[in-house]
């Protein structure tokens, strides 16, 4: 079995190392990850500049460090490092949860998994809930990934044996900081953050801005946010077909009636 492992936190991330430890005896694990922190870049791809790749060794982990985005890393991993579609692509373990429709459309972790699915590979995105102070670390930092590693290994073994269920392209797995002992299959909540922007002044008196936000406390039952808030592992099936599940005839009537009202 060939497994492509990537992330969006960079090749130095403790979460990437934890994933490697969980997967390394399930097959040939190829680690292809961004050279630096590339969180929140979604499915961004480098098409206007070249991509450079360096081979590095971190303890016993052989890594192809890609000077680009997580999507670049997936494409380089499939078509250059492996040379063919792997049996599974894993993105993570991300430092910080990736919940709701916001994360699915902005997260580099989930973006890498979606790119793998677009290329025809079953994919898992896995993230670990953490305090803000522990996210975006730039060096290997001790952290207890034991539950995330256990969940990743369990799910990866099933996917390698059976593939993903019909109609599912990616499994978005989120692991709580405090585990209740339960696992829940969930749907995406609408929003994780109440977005706000902070205005500050640099030492020369020039304005600059930080885009930030406050996390919502909870969401409806059955959603990924609610599951994590209850201490449950959340597994959300995702499809890359973003077509809305609506009645096309009703949509057509809406269009024609709208045009008539504008005349």
Phi, psi and omega in degrees: 000138178248125182240126175262125182245129179217184176194189173237001181269355181101160187291345181272359187291138176295331178293323177295317178299318180297319177297318179300317180295326180286334189253342196298336179261010177267352181164196176276114183260120177255117183262114180228108190222159178300148180293325183228175178301123181227043179294151173065027177262000177058230179258031177301138182230142180277103179242353182247004178211157181288161178245128178251143183234131178240138175269124180229160179235123177244105190055242181258015182259117179272120186237137167265107183270118187258125177279070183190203184269170174302322177297318175303318182297320179296315182294316177297318181298316183287310192264346179244309184286308180273318180087009181193171179290127176286169179283338181201142171243130178241132177241118182130194003286124182283144176276093183118144184290151175236092187240152171079172178295333178300309183293320183298329182265349181241333186295131174290329177298307179291325178301320178296319179294321178295322177296318178301317179297321178298329179278351177106016182251141169294142187219148176235129169252129183228136185223150181246124177297134180213160170292154180304327183293343183258353179277161174062035176287148184252002178222165174299125182231131179301132178203148182276098178261017189301316180292316179298320178295318179298314181296316180299314181297316180299312183290319180299318180298320179293315181296320179295328181275318190245349188077181177274156177299156179304131178086359180251129179256327183218141169256119178262108186255129176235131186249127182285157176290325178238110189274131178273350183097359183250150174240134183230135170276125192232169169251165180287133169286166184284312184218142175260328185240146164265104189292140172214166181230134180256132176258131180226174177239136175279175183301341179263007176084011180269142181286144167215168189227144171246123171277125183216195181179161177254131181292142174289148184286325182198175178213182183299152173301144180094350180266163180295321180296314180299318180300313181296319180296333178271004179080018181262150169288130180255128175238113183249119176283133183235143173244146179279352175279104183269010178300130181294141179275078181232165175283114183297326178294320177295321177295321178296318177296319178302318181294311183293319179293324177295318179295321179296319181292335181276348181286000000 
